[in-house]
């Protein structure tokens, strides 16, 4: 064995043991019922670095469009830089150019030179303008009622468009953007893109990876956050929080607010009420108020998607979402009614987070989107039930080493409004065939 490899192994063992020590210490300190809640809250609050909304609500993918060719990139750094150029642009008046017309909508999909920034779940225009402080005039429209999943910037026509694929709506405004700076960012040497083809078969507009994709497999050292971190982030007034000594699991209560921690599964469940909401508050700002107070130690948490009243935030690795059991690496926030001054809120998450990556050269080849669709069709999938398809990392426990997890890349399909890994959906389809 090479000397370098031995050093890496020794270092890994040391880090795992150190992580195990801290994990035990964290749970022990969280379980001390007689500890002063007020003192503990002050200590934790002092060291929390709040998450920025510009990071949490950053678009997930960038598509570069040049001379009829479309290519995709997931780099958070590139997307941040391009979004920053939009922020420093000037805008004309936003108007609606297409309303519920599929034929007219499709005409806006192909541009000669420009880019698109894509979200997985719908995002609210007023929140986007607020988060990135954009001076986009919407006097003729109600930005609180406009949703989109795609921001398109047409560099040839100097237009910015917001596309709603479910309603077939297009909103458009003039934009003065630093064209050369944007092209320089997107065409910088070393920036890698995946070739894609455009199809209209699944879920409205859906970008297909036209070639197989090689992706790295990762291992991460696992860390458990203290339960007090979630208590201090979620309760409206931590000074009045009481510990429930009769509960089998560790729990805290304060008025109508309650937090329960399952020490075996590592799950956190919180219920409470949102009060004193302002006129500009919405499900995005409401849920973010909890996310930001969790701080940066929870990893790279970003907005992934939304299902009615539930907002789903996930950990991202190299620009791809992490999927897991028992809400590990994710935060699900359900708002009862975001249109009233006071509303219920429920939060599901986990104390377990990934912290330190372990070097690995192992790669996995993922099939192209077209090949994936062919396989699903052959196994009886109903294409009308496929809502979306993304590449994500699956969180796998390593039985022999409890403080290390593997992250394996694979396709995820949102089928009939539920996310499935490719292998699991194929099993489900096979069972349906038997029935």
GILIN-V697072 format. One record per backbone hydrogen bond with DSSP energy under -0.5 kcal/mol. CO is the residue of the C=O (numbers start at 1). NH is the residue of the N-H. E is the energy in kcal/mol with one decimal. If there is no record, write none. Layout:
BEGIN
co:CO nh:NH e:E
co:CO nh:NH e:E
END
This chain:
BEGIN
co:2 nh:6 e:-2.0
co:3 nh:7 e:-2.3
co:4 nh:8 e:-2.1
co:5 nh:9 e:-2.4
co:6 nh:10 e:-2.7
co:7 nh:11 e:-2.6
co:8 nh:12 e:-2.4
co:9 nh:13 e:-2.5
co:10 nh:14 e:-2.2
co:11 nh:15 e:-2.4
co:12 nh:16 e:-2.6
co:13 nh:17 e:-2.4
co:14 nh:18 e:-2.5
co:15 nh:19 e:-2.6
co:16 nh:20 e:-2.5
co:17 nh:21 e:-2.1
co:18 nh:22 e:-2.2
co:19 nh:23 e:-2.5
co:20 nh:24 e:-2.2
co:21 nh:25 e:-2.2
co:22 nh:26 e:-2.6
co:23 nh:27 e:-2.2
co:24 nh:28 e:-2.3
co:25 nh:29 e:-2.7
co:26 nh:30 e:-2.2
co:27 nh:31 e:-1.3
co:29 nh:32 e:-0.8
co:31 nh:33 e:-1.1
co:32 nh:35 e:-1.3
co:36 nh:40 e:-2.1
co:37 nh:41 e:-2.5
co:38 nh:42 e:-2.0
co:39 nh:43 e:-1.9
co:40 nh:44 e:-2.4
co:41 nh:45 e:-2.6
co:42 nh:46 e:-1.4
co:43 nh:47 e:-0.6
co:44 nh:47 e:-1.1
co:45 nh:48 e:-0.9
co:48 nh:50 e:-0.8
co:49 nh:296 e:-1.0
co:52 nh:55 e:-0.9
co:52 nh:56 e:-2.2
co:53 nh:57 e:-2.4
co:55 nh:58 e:-1.0
co:56 nh:303 e:-3.1
co:61 nh:118 e:-2.7
co:62 nh:64 e:-0.5
co:62 nh:73 e:-2.6
co:63 nh:65 e:-0.5
co:63 nh:116 e:-1.9
co:64 nh:66 e:-0.6
co:64 nh:71 e:-2.0
co:65 nh:114 e:-2.3
co:66 nh:69 e:-1.9
co:69 nh:66 e:-2.5
co:70 nh:196 e:-1.9
co:71 nh:64 e:-2.8
co:72 nh:194 e:-2.5
co:73 nh:62 e:-2.8
co:75 nh:79 e:-2.4
co:76 nh:80 e:-2.3
co:77 nh:81 e:-2.1
co:78 nh:82 e:-2.5
co:79 nh:83 e:-2.7
co:80 nh:84 e:-1.9
co:81 nh:85 e:-1.2
co:82 nh:86 e:-1.6
co:83 nh:87 e:-2.2
co:84 nh:88 e:-1.4
co:86 nh:89 e:-1.8
co:90 nh:176 e:-2.7
co:92 nh:137 e:-0.9
co:95 nh:97 e:-0.6
co:95 nh:172 e:-3.2
co:98 nh:170 e:-2.1
co:100 nh:102 e:-0.7
co:101 nh:105 e:-2.5
co:102 nh:106 e:-2.2
co:103 nh:107 e:-0.9
co:105 nh:108 e:-1.6
co:106 nh:109 e:-1.4
co:109 nh:111 e:-0.6
co:112 nh:67 e:-1.6
co:112 nh:68 e:-0.6
co:113 nh:155 e:-1.6
co:113 nh:156 e:-1.0
co:114 nh:65 e:-2.5
co:115 nh:153 e:-2.8
co:116 nh:63 e:-2.6
co:117 nh:151 e:-2.6
co:118 nh:60 e:-2.2
co:118 nh:61 e:-1.5
co:123 nh:148 e:-1.9
co:124 nh:128 e:-2.3
co:125 nh:129 e:-2.6
co:126 nh:130 e:-1.7
co:127 nh:131 e:-3.2
co:128 nh:132 e:-2.1
co:129 nh:134 e:-2.0
co:130 nh:133 e:-0.6
co:134 nh:136 e:-1.3
co:135 nh:137 e:-0.6
co:137 nh:94 e:-3.0
co:138 nh:141 e:-1.9
co:141 nh:143 e:-0.8
co:142 nh:145 e:-2.1
co:143 nh:126 e:-1.8
co:143 nh:146 e:-0.7
co:145 nh:147 e:-0.6
co:146 nh:125 e:-2.9
co:148 nh:123 e:-2.7
co:149 nh:119 e:-3.0
co:150 nh:152 e:-0.6
co:150 nh:163 e:-2.5
co:151 nh:117 e:-2.5
co:152 nh:154 e:-0.6
co:152 nh:161 e:-3.2
co:153 nh:115 e:-1.8
co:153 nh:155 e:-0.8
co:154 nh:158 e:-1.1
co:154 nh:159 e:-1.7
co:158 nh:175 e:-2.1
co:159 nh:154 e:-2.6
co:160 nh:173 e:-1.9
co:161 nh:152 e:-2.9
co:162 nh:171 e:-1.9
co:163 nh:149 e:-2.2
co:163 nh:150 e:-1.2
co:163 nh:165 e:-0.7
co:164 nh:168 e:-1.3
co:164 nh:169 e:-1.7
co:168 nh:100 e:-0.6
co:168 nh:101 e:-1.0
co:169 nh:164 e:-2.5
co:170 nh:97 e:-2.1
co:170 nh:98 e:-1.5
co:171 nh:162 e:-2.4
co:172 nh:95 e:-2.6
co:173 nh:160 e:-2.7
co:174 nh:92 e:-2.2
co:175 nh:177 e:-0.7
co:176 nh:90 e:-1.5
co:177 nh:179 e:-1.7
co:178 nh:182 e:-2.3
co:179 nh:183 e:-2.5
co:180 nh:184 e:-2.2
co:181 nh:185 e:-2.2
co:182 nh:186 e:-2.5
co:183 nh:187 e:-2.4
co:185 nh:188 e:-0.7
co:188 nh:191 e:-2.0
co:190 nh:192 e:-0.6
co:193 nh:195 e:-0.5
co:194 nh:72 e:-2.5
co:195 nh:210 e:-1.7
co:195 nh:211 e:-0.5
co:196 nh:70 e:-0.5
co:197 nh:208 e:-2.7
co:199 nh:206 e:-1.9
co:206 nh:199 e:-1.4
co:208 nh:197 e:-2.5
co:208 nh:210 e:-0.6
co:209 nh:369 e:-1.5
co:209 nh:370 e:-0.7
co:213 nh:366 e:-3.4
co:215 nh:364 e:-3.0
co:218 nh:407 e:-3.6
co:219 nh:358 e:-3.2
co:220 nh:405 e:-2.6
co:221 nh:355 e:-2.5
co:221 nh:356 e:-0.7
co:223 nh:225 e:-0.5
co:223 nh:353 e:-2.9
co:226 nh:229 e:-1.3
co:226 nh:230 e:-0.7
co:227 nh:230 e:-0.5
co:227 nh:231 e:-2.1
co:228 nh:232 e:-2.7
co:229 nh:233 e:-1.4
co:230 nh:234 e:-2.3
co:231 nh:235 e:-2.1
co:237 nh:240 e:-1.4
co:238 nh:241 e:-1.2
co:242 nh:253 e:-2.4
co:243 nh:245 e:-0.9
co:244 nh:247 e:-0.6
co:250 nh:261 e:-3.2
co:251 nh:244 e:-2.2
co:252 nh:259 e:-2.7
co:253 nh:242 e:-3.3
co:254 nh:257 e:-2.2
co:257 nh:254 e:-2.4
co:258 nh:271 e:-2.4
co:259 nh:252 e:-2.6
co:260 nh:262 e:-0.5
co:260 nh:269 e:-2.4
co:261 nh:250 e:-0.8
co:261 nh:263 e:-0.9
co:262 nh:266 e:-2.6
co:262 nh:267 e:-0.6
co:266 nh:351 e:-2.9
co:267 nh:262 e:-2.3
co:268 nh:349 e:-2.0
co:269 nh:260 e:-2.7
co:270 nh:347 e:-2.8
co:271 nh:258 e:-2.5
co:272 nh:345 e:-2.1
co:274 nh:343 e:-2.0
co:278 nh:281 e:-1.1
co:282 nh:286 e:-3.1
co:283 nh:287 e:-1.7
co:284 nh:288 e:-2.1
co:285 nh:289 e:-1.4
co:287 nh:290 e:-1.1
co:287 nh:291 e:-1.6
co:288 nh:292 e:-2.9
co:290 nh:294 e:-0.5
co:291 nh:294 e:-1.3
co:291 nh:295 e:-0.5
co:292 nh:51 e:-1.4
co:292 nh:295 e:-1.0
co:295 nh:298 e:-0.7
co:296 nh:299 e:-1.7
co:299 nh:301 e:-1.9
co:300 nh:316 e:-1.9
co:302 nh:314 e:-2.4
co:304 nh:121 e:-1.2
co:305 nh:312 e:-2.7
co:307 nh:310 e:-2.6
co:309 nh:311 e:-0.5
co:309 nh:335 e:-2.3
co:310 nh:307 e:-2.4
co:311 nh:313 e:-0.6
co:311 nh:333 e:-2.6
co:312 nh:304 e:-2.7
co:312 nh:305 e:-1.3
co:313 nh:331 e:-2.7
co:314 nh:302 e:-2.6
co:315 nh:322 e:-2.1
co:317 nh:320 e:-1.8
co:320 nh:317 e:-2.9
co:321 nh:393 e:-2.9
co:323 nh:395 e:-2.6
co:325 nh:328 e:-1.5
co:327 nh:330 e:-1.6
co:329 nh:315 e:-2.1
co:331 nh:313 e:-2.7
co:331 nh:333 e:-0.5
co:332 nh:348 e:-2.5
co:333 nh:311 e:-3.3
co:333 nh:335 e:-0.5
co:334 nh:336 e:-0.5
co:334 nh:346 e:-2.0
co:337 nh:340 e:-0.9
co:341 nh:277 e:-1.4
co:343 nh:274 e:-4.4
co:344 nh:336 e:-3.0
co:345 nh:272 e:-2.3
co:346 nh:334 e:-2.9
co:347 nh:270 e:-2.4
co:348 nh:332 e:-2.8
co:349 nh:268 e:-2.7
co:351 nh:225 e:-3.0
co:352 nh:329 e:-1.1
co:353 nh:223 e:-2.9
co:355 nh:357 e:-0.5
co:356 nh:221 e:-2.6
co:357 nh:359 e:-0.5
co:358 nh:219 e:-0.8
co:362 nh:217 e:-2.5
co:364 nh:215 e:-2.6
co:364 nh:366 e:-0.6
co:366 nh:213 e:-2.9
co:368 nh:372 e:-2.2
co:369 nh:373 e:-2.7
co:370 nh:374 e:-2.2
co:371 nh:375 e:-2.2
co:372 nh:376 e:-2.5
co:373 nh:377 e:-2.7
co:374 nh:378 e:-2.4
co:375 nh:379 e:-1.2
co:376 nh:381 e:-2.6
co:377 nh:380 e:-1.8
co:381 nh:383 e:-0.8
co:382 nh:385 e:-2.3
co:383 nh:386 e:-1.2
co:385 nh:387 e:-0.9
co:385 nh:416 e:-3.4
co:388 nh:414 e:-2.9
co:390 nh:412 e:-3.3
co:391 nh:321 e:-0.5
co:392 nh:410 e:-2.4
co:393 nh:323 e:-3.3
co:394 nh:396 e:-0.6
co:394 nh:408 e:-2.0
co:396 nh:406 e:-2.4
co:397 nh:399 e:-0.7
co:401 nh:404 e:-1.3
co:403 nh:222 e:-3.1
co:404 nh:398 e:-0.9
co:405 nh:220 e:-2.7
co:406 nh:396 e:-3.0
co:406 nh:408 e:-0.6
co:407 nh:218 e:-2.3
co:408 nh:394 e:-2.9
co:410 nh:392 e:-2.5
co:411 nh:422 e:-2.3
co:412 nh:390 e:-2.6
co:413 nh:415 e:-1.1
co:413 nh:420 e:-2.2
co:414 nh:387 e:-3.5
co:414 nh:388 e:-1.0
co:414 nh:416 e:-0.5
co:415 nh:418 e:-0.9
co:418 nh:415 e:-2.7
co:420 nh:413 e:-3.1
co:421 nh:425 e:-2.4
co:422 nh:426 e:-2.3
co:423 nh:427 e:-1.7
co:424 nh:428 e:-2.2
co:425 nh:429 e:-2.6
co:426 nh:430 e:-2.1
co:427 nh:431 e:-2.2
co:428 nh:432 e:-1.9
co:429 nh:433 e:-1.7
co:430 nh:434 e:-1.6
co:431 nh:435 e:-2.1
END
